[in-house]
């Protein structure tokens, strides 16, 4: 199960991603706006707690730029969120950072690219190895806060 949430700016992109990836067998837990104004930190918090509770494997958050969602999501212990705007960064944030949430901007990306990036994010595996040591260091920083 993939958690997907958006504020009012991201509704069309959220719908496009669900439509494109549902045909590949992905199931989504939707949250956030269906068009009405809402506050992106509330959506980010709810989505991240679904991941931490084990109800969803990964998450996709969409707001106007993706920046606000990524800042809010990264405030939650156990979440590693990345702003994704190109295929290289999207692939490597999974391979090297084991991110569990991707964030995108509905006002900065087209829906076609967003669907491609979501697929890359969901299909790319964490490499582990030397990267695990760095994830452990990030976790140690998080635990010391």
N, C-alpha and C positions, 0 to 999 in steps of 0.2 A: 504494500500500500504506500502510495506517495502522497504526502501532504502538499497541498497547493493553496496559496492564499494571496490575496491582493487587496489593495485599497481601491478607491473608486477610479484611479487612473489606469489600473491594470486589468479591468474586467474583460476587455476584448482579447487581450493577450492570454489571460488565464483560460478563456474558452477555447482559443485556438490550440493551445498546448494540450488541453484535455482531449479535444477532437483528434488531433494528430497522433497522440501517443496511446489513446485508448484502443485504437485499431491494432496496436502492437501488443496488446494484452495488459497494459498498465492499468491499475485501478487507482483512483484518486479519492482522497478525502478533501473536500472543498471547504474553505473557510474565507471569511472576509466579505468584502463588498460584492453586491450584485448590481451595483450602480449607484447606490446611495453613498453620500460622504461618510467616511470613517477614518479613524486614526491608525496609521500604519504600525505604530509600536504595539497596539493591542493585538493586531493580526499576527505580527511576528512572534509575540510572546505565546499566543495560543498555539500556533503551528509548532514552535520549538518544543513546547511541553508535550505535544502528541508524539514527537520523535523520541524525546527522553523517556516517555512512558512506554515506549515499545509498540505503539499503535501504528506507527509509520516508519519506513526504513530511511527515507530521505525527504527533504522538503524543497519546495520552490516558492520563493516570495517575489512579488512584483509590486512596485510602486512607480511613481513617475520616472525617477532616475535609477532606482535600485539602491541608492546610497543610504537612504533613511532606513530601509528594511535591513540592510547589512549591519548598520550600526546597532540597531535595536536587537537583532538576533544574536550578535556577538556579545551582548551583555549577559546572556544566559549561560550559566555554567554547563559545559558539556556540548555546547554548540560551536561548530566551526563553520561560519558562513563566509561566502566569497561573492563579490560582485562579478558577474560573468558577462562579457560583452564580445568575446571572440573565441574561436574554437581552440586555439592554443592554450590560452589561460584557463578555459573551462576544463580541458583535458588534464592539464597539469595540476590544477587545484585538487582534483580527485587523486591523481597519481602520487603527488608529493605531500599534500596537506590533509588528505582523508576528510575533506569537507563533507558535512552532512546536510548543508543547506546552500542552495544557489540563489542569488538575488539578481533580478534583471530590471531594467528600466523600460517601461512601456512608451515613454516619450523619447527614448534614445535608440531603440531597436525596433525593427520590423517584426511582425509576428512570424514570418517564415524563418528568419534567423533565430528567433527565440525558440522555436520548435526544434531546430537543429541543435542548438546549444543544450536544451533540456535533454535531448536524446544522448548527446555526448556525456553529459553529467551523469545520467542514470546508467550508462553502460560501461563507463570507465572504472576500473578497479584500482584500489590503493596498492601501491607497489610494496609497501612495508620496508623491510631492510633498514638502510641508513635513515630513511624518512621517519620510521617509527621512533627513533631516538629523539628527533626534533618534535614530534607530536607529544612525546612524554615531557619534554621541556616546556612546551606550551601549557600542558595540563598542570605541571608543577607551578607555573606562574599563576594560572587560574586558581589553583588550590591555596595559594598564599595570599590571596586578596581578601 
